[in-house]
Amino acid sequence: MSDLPAPPPPPSAPPERFPAGRLVLGLVIVAIGIGALLQVTDVTTRAWRVVLPGALIAVGLGLVVAGMRSGRSQGGLIVLGLVLTVILAIAAAVDIPLEGGVGDRLERPATFDRVRAEYHLAVGQLTLDLTRLTGYGPVPRHVTARVGIGRLVLVVPAGILVDVRGHAGVGDVTIFGRSESGIDVDNASRPPSGASVVLSLDLSVGVGQVEVRRG
């Protein structure tokens, strides 16, 4: 018999780690994609109000599961959770209306009966060109336009009286060349008392710029 010591047993395979980080990141991407699809197809204008809190809940659950299974800190999930928390906190603080889709949108109604009462865009630039309007009525048409993050541009016809109120949670409001900027910004252009107003405009952006000019 040999006096050589027995070889050590082969190292056991490390236990398979649960890929919590990748799973949660995938779920968040899927949720954001579904929200964007619903916005683009106009199925709903409020998808982001559900997607962002839902993504934050998914990240929190992922951290809990990862901690229970591996006991290790998930740095990527923590960073993602902090980013989502900051976005939601800013949205709540400055009232960012995340409704109406994403991208650049141009609205150019030709007659007053085609002017909608409300226009919404979540992220991007919304341009409302009213310079082609015909068939002014005796009653002012009230229009509300809101952009969550981005730029809101409104072009009104020359020679008509408008009553404009603009607001930005954070950013700049420029009405007929007069600008106000900062946090919780308000700017307005009010016609003389008793004047015949054609358009009454209520414009706001959560973060970004509001611009009103003559066409």
C-alpha positions, 0 to 999 in steps of 0.5 A, a space after each residue: 500500500 502507498 503511504 502517499 496522502 489521499 488527494 483532496 476532494 475536488 472543490 464543490 461548485 459555488 451555489 448558483 446565484 439568483 440573478 436578481 439585478 438582471 431580472 429586475 432591470 429586465 422588468 423595469 425595461 419591459 415596464 418602461 417599454 409598455 408605458 411608452 407603447 401605451 402613450 404612443 398608441 394613445 391607449 392611455 395618457 397616464 401610463 407614466 404615473 403607473 410605470 414609474 412607481 411600479 418600477 420603483 416597487 420592482 427595484 425594492 422587491 429585487 433588493 429584498 430577494 437578492 438580500 435574502 438569497 445571497 446576502 450581498 449588496 446589489 449596488 446596481 439596483 440601489 443606484 437604479 432605485 435612487 434614480 427612480 426615487 429622485 425622478 418621482 420626488 421631482 415630479 411630485 414637487 414641481 407637478 410634472 404632468 407625465 401624460 400624453 406621450 413622448 417626442 416632438 409633436 406639432 398641432 396645427 388646427 385649421 378652424 376653431 372647431 378643430 381646436 381641442 380644449 386640452 393638449 398634453 405631452 409627457 416628454 419632448 416638444 409640443 408646438 401648437 400653431 394657431 396661425 391658420 385659424 378661421 371662423 372666430 366665434 363670439 365666445 373666447 376659446 379656452 385652451 390648456 396645454 401642458 408638457 411634463 419635461 421639455 418645451 411648449 411652443 404656442 404660435 398665435 395669429 397676429 392681430 387678435 387679442 389673447 389672454 395668456 397665463 404661463 407657468 413652469 415648475 423649473 425653467 423659463 416662461 417667455 410670452 411675446 418676448 418678455 421672459 421669467 425664469 427660475 423655480 415656480 415661475 409665472 408669466 402672463 399677458 392680459 388684455 385690457 379690461 372689456 376687450 374682445 378676447 379670441 383665445 384664453 390660453 393656460 400653458 404650463 411645463 413641469 421642467 423646461 420652457 414655455 414660449 408664446 409668440 406671434 406668427 
